[in-house]
């Protein structure tokens, strides 16, 4: 089955994002993936071989149209004004066979226009691995 991506965010809300691609990691490797979720989303096993690929920001799949979203809201109980995806990028919105959609969002994808004082990356710790397997 071919993965199908739509661009609803891009088409319907053009004022709420900046189009950009992830910044690839150097020598990234995939150390774990959720097989059950991959099967549910019909993700071919080939995407989990040969380095980090799409999961490390190295490649995009056909139909993906990556973007960083901007929004506003409260932080720590105080109105913060403009916020946004400071280190995450929406890679694409997958259209599933039953008509539902699933967003593919890469955390730690590099700097975006909404990164404040960070480097756009995310730290991966042993604790993250334990939580993802529970």
DRENZAFI-129934 format. One record per residue: chain; x, y, z of N, C-alpha, C in turn. Coordinates in steps of 0.2 Angstrom, whole numbers. Last residue first. Example, Ala and Ser with C-alpha at 12.3 -4.5 7.8 and 13.67 -1.06 7.14 Angstrom:
<'A', <64, -11, 35>, <68, -5, 36>, <64, 0, 39>>,
<'A', <66, -28, 39>, <62, -22, 39>, <66, -16, 39>>,
***
This chain:
<'A', <31, 7, 137>, <26, 5, 142>, <19, 5, 139>>,
<'A', <40, 12, 128>, <39, 5, 128>, <33, 2, 133>>,
<'A', <42, 25, 131>, <39, 23, 125>, <37, 16, 124>>,
<'A', <48, 25, 143>, <41, 27, 143>, <38, 25, 137>>,
<'A', <61, 20, 139>, <57, 16, 144>, <50, 18, 144>>,
<'A', <65, 31, 131>, <65, 24, 129>, <60, 20, 133>>,
<'A', <66, 41, 140>, <62, 42, 135>, <60, 35, 132>>,
<'A', <77, 37, 149>, <70, 37, 151>, <65, 38, 146>>,
<'A', <88, 39, 141>, <86, 32, 142>, <78, 32, 145>>,
<'A', <84, 53, 130>, <87, 49, 136>, <84, 42, 136>>,
<'A', <86, 65, 119>, <84, 58, 119>, <88, 55, 125>>,
<'A', <82, 82, 116>, <86, 77, 120>, <83, 70, 120>>,
<'A', <80, 90, 101>, <77, 87, 107>, <82, 82, 110>>,
<'A', <83, 107, 94>, <84, 99, 94>, <81, 97, 101>>,
<'A', <84, 120, 93>, <79, 116, 88>, <79, 109, 89>>,
<'A', <91, 127, 101>, <94, 125, 95>, <90, 121, 91>>,
<'A', <83, 141, 109>, <86, 134, 109>, <89, 133, 102>>,
<'A', <76, 153, 111>, <83, 153, 112>, <86, 146, 112>>,
<'A', <64, 150, 100>, <66, 156, 104>, <74, 156, 106>>,
<'A', <58, 146, 85>, <63, 144, 90>, <65, 150, 94>>,
<'A', <50, 150, 75>, <47, 151, 81>, <52, 148, 87>>,
<'A', <56, 147, 63>, <56, 154, 64>, <53, 155, 71>>,
<'A', <67, 133, 69>, <61, 136, 65>, <61, 143, 66>>,
<'A', <80, 121, 70>, <77, 128, 71>, <71, 130, 66>>,
<'A', <76, 104, 71>, <80, 109, 70>, <76, 116, 71>>,
<'A', <67, 94, 76>, <69, 94, 68>, <73, 100, 66>>,
<'A', <62, 90, 88>, <69, 90, 87>, <72, 91, 80>>,
<'A', <49, 79, 81>, <51, 84, 86>, <59, 84, 86>>,
<'A', <39, 79, 68>, <45, 77, 70>, <48, 82, 75>>,
<'A', <23, 72, 65>, <26, 77, 68>, <33, 75, 70>>,
<'A', <10, 67, 55>, <17, 65, 57>, <21, 71, 59>>,
<'A', <-7, 65, 59>, <-1, 70, 58>, <5, 66, 60>>,
<'A', <-19, 56, 51>, <-14, 56, 56>, <-8, 61, 55>>,
<'A', <-37, 55, 47>, <-30, 57, 46>, <-25, 57, 52>>,
<'A', <-49, 44, 40>, <-46, 48, 46>, <-39, 50, 44>>,
<'A', <-52, 35, 30>, <-54, 43, 29>, <-51, 47, 35>>,
<'A', <-48, 23, 30>, <-55, 24, 33>, <-57, 31, 33>>,
<'A', <-35, 24, 26>, <-40, 20, 21>, <-47, 22, 24>>,
<'A', <-28, 40, 30>, <-29, 33, 31>, <-35, 30, 27>>,
<'A', <-17, 52, 26>, <-24, 50, 25>, <-25, 43, 25>>,
<'A', <-6, 61, 35>, <-7, 55, 32>, <-15, 54, 32>>,
<'A', <2, 76, 34>, <-4, 73, 37>, <-6, 67, 32>>,
<'A', <19, 79, 38>, <13, 78, 33>, <7, 76, 37>>,
<'A', <28, 85, 47>, <30, 83, 41>, <25, 82, 35>>,
<'A', <29, 98, 57>, <24, 94, 54>, <26, 92, 47>>,
<'A', <42, 100, 68>, <40, 101, 61>, <35, 96, 59>>,
<'A', <49, 108, 82>, <45, 102, 79>, <43, 105, 72>>,
<'A', <54, 118, 89>, <59, 113, 87>, <55, 107, 84>>,
<'A', <44, 127, 90>, <51, 130, 91>, <56, 124, 89>>,
<'A', <30, 131, 84>, <34, 125, 84>, <41, 127, 84>>,
<'A', <24, 145, 95>, <25, 141, 89>, <29, 135, 90>>,
<'A', <17, 160, 100>, <21, 155, 101>, <21, 151, 95>>,
<'A', <12, 177, 104>, <14, 172, 99>, <19, 167, 101>>,
<'A', <7, 178, 121>, <7, 180, 114>, <8, 175, 109>>,
<'A', <5, 173, 133>, <12, 173, 131>, <12, 176, 124>>,
<'A', <-3, 175, 148>, <-4, 176, 141>, <3, 177, 138>>,
<'A', <1, 163, 161>, <1, 170, 158>, <1, 170, 151>>,
<'A', <2, 150, 165>, <-4, 154, 168>, <-4, 162, 165>>,
<'A', <12, 145, 158>, <13, 146, 165>, <8, 150, 168>>,
<'A', <6, 152, 144>, <11, 148, 146>, <12, 150, 154>>,
<'A', <-7, 154, 132>, <-5, 155, 139>, <1, 150, 140>>,
<'A', <-6, 159, 115>, <-9, 156, 121>, <-5, 157, 127>>,
<'A', <-4, 155, 97>, <-4, 159, 103>, <-7, 156, 109>>,
<'A', <6, 149, 84>, <0, 149, 87>, <1, 154, 93>>,
<'A', <13, 141, 69>, <13, 147, 74>, <6, 147, 77>>,
<'A', <21, 126, 64>, <15, 130, 65>, <16, 136, 70>>,
<'A', <31, 122, 50>, <31, 124, 57>, <25, 128, 59>>,
<'A', <30, 109, 38>, <29, 116, 40>, <30, 116, 48>>,
<'A', <31, 99, 23>, <33, 100, 30>, <32, 108, 31>>,
<'A', <23, 89, 15>, <24, 96, 14>, <25, 99, 21>>,
<'A', <23, 73, 6>, <24, 77, 13>, <25, 84, 11>>,
<'A', <22, 68, -6>, <16, 70, -4>, <17, 74, 3>>,
<'A', <35, 56, -3>, <31, 59, -8>, <24, 61, -5>>,
<'A', <44, 59, 12>, <41, 55, 7>, <36, 59, 2>>,
<'A', <61, 65, 14>, <54, 66, 15>, <50, 61, 10>>,
<'A', <76, 63, 24>, <72, 62, 18>, <64, 64, 19>>,
<'A', <81, 66, 37>, <85, 66, 31>, <82, 66, 24>>,
<'A', <74, 67, 49>, <74, 73, 45>, <79, 72, 38>>,
<'A', <74, 55, 55>, <79, 59, 57>, <80, 65, 53>>,
<'A', <63, 48, 49>, <63, 49, 56>, <69, 53, 59>>,
<'A', <67, 46, 35>, <62, 52, 37>, <62, 53, 44>>,
<'A', <83, 40, 40>, <78, 42, 35>, <73, 48, 37>>,
<'A', <92, 34, 48>, <86, 37, 51>, <81, 39, 46>>,
<'A', <98, 18, 41>, <98, 25, 45>, <92, 27, 47>>,
<'A', <91, 6, 35>, <96, 11, 32>, <96, 17, 35>>,
<'A', <73, 4, 39>, <80, 2, 38>, <84, 7, 35>>,
<'A', <61, 8, 40>, <64, 7, 47>, <71, 4, 46>>,
<'A', <55, 8, 28>, <56, 15, 31>, <60, 14, 37>>,
<'A', <52, -5, 26>, <58, -3, 23>, <59, 4, 25>>,
<'A', <39, -8, 31>, <45, -9, 35>, <51, -7, 32>>,
<'A', <27, 5, 28>, <31, -1, 25>, <37, -2, 30>>,
<'A', <13, 8, 37>, <20, 11, 36>, <24, 5, 34>>,
<'A', <0, 7, 41>, <2, 4, 35>, <9, 7, 32>>,
<'A', <-4, 11, 53>, <-3, 16, 49>, <-1, 14, 42>>,
<'A', <-3, -1, 60>, <-10, 2, 60>, <-10, 8, 54>>,
<'A', <11, -4, 59>, <6, -8, 55>, <-1, -5, 55>>,
<'A', <16, 6, 67>, <18, 6, 60>, <13, 2, 56>>,
<'A', <10, 2, 79>, <8, 8, 76>, <10, 9, 69>>,
<'A', <17, -10, 81>, <10, -10, 81>, <7, -4, 78>>,
<'A', <31, -5, 81>, <28, -10, 76>, <21, -10, 75>>,
<'A', <39, 8, 85>, <33, 5, 87>, <30, 1, 81>>,
<'A', <56, 7, 85>, <50, 10, 82>, <44, 6, 85>>,
<'A', <73, 12, 88>, <67, 8, 90>, <61, 11, 87>>,
<'A', <84, 18, 83>, <85, 13, 88>, <79, 9, 90>>,
<'A', <91, 25, 68>, <85, 23, 71>, <86, 17, 76>>,
<'A', <103, 37, 68>, <101, 30, 67>, <95, 29, 71>>,
<'A', <113, 50, 60>, <107, 48, 64>, <106, 40, 63>>,
<'A', <124, 57, 55>, <125, 50, 57>, <119, 48, 61>>,
<'A', <117, 73, 59>, <123, 69, 56>, <123, 62, 59>>,
<'A', <100, 76, 54>, <105, 75, 59>, <111, 72, 56>>,
<'A', <93, 89, 44>, <95, 82, 45>, <100, 82, 51>>,
<'A', <80, 100, 48>, <87, 100, 47>, <90, 93, 49>>,
<'A', <65, 99, 38>, <69, 98, 44>, <76, 98, 42>>,
<'A', <59, 113, 29>, <60, 106, 29>, <65, 105, 36>>,
<'A', <45, 124, 29>, <52, 123, 29>, <53, 115, 30>>,
<'A', <32, 137, 29>, <35, 131, 26>, <42, 130, 27>>,
<'A', <24, 142, 44>, <30, 143, 39>, <32, 137, 36>>,
<'A', <7, 145, 48>, <13, 141, 47>, <18, 144, 43>>,
<'A', <-5, 152, 47>, <-4, 148, 53>, <3, 144, 53>>,
<'A', <-11, 156, 35>, <-8, 161, 40>, <-5, 158, 46>>,
<'A', <-17, 145, 29>, <-10, 147, 26>, <-7, 153, 31>>,
<'A', <-26, 134, 31>, <-24, 139, 36>, <-17, 142, 34>>,
<'A', <-29, 125, 20>, <-35, 129, 24>, <-33, 134, 29>>,
<'A', <-17, 121, 15>, <-22, 123, 11>, <-27, 128, 15>>,
<'A', <-9, 116, 26>, <-7, 121, 22>, <-12, 124, 18>>,
<'A', <-18, 107, 32>, <-16, 112, 36>, <-13, 118, 31>>,
<'A', <-20, 98, 21>, <-26, 102, 23>, <-23, 108, 28>>,
<'A', <-13, 90, 12>, <-11, 96, 14>, <-16, 101, 17>>,
<'A', <-10, 72, 13>, <-14, 77, 11>, <-11, 84, 14>>,
<'A', <-3, 57, 8>, <-3, 63, 12>, <-7, 68, 9>>,
<'A', <-2, 39, 8>, <-6, 45, 5>, <-6, 51, 10>>,
<'A', <8, 26, 4>, <6, 31, 9>, <3, 37, 6>>,
<'A', <3, 11, -4>, <6, 18, -4>, <3, 22, 1>>,
<'A', <4, -6, 0>, <0, 0, 0>, <4, 6, 0>>,
***
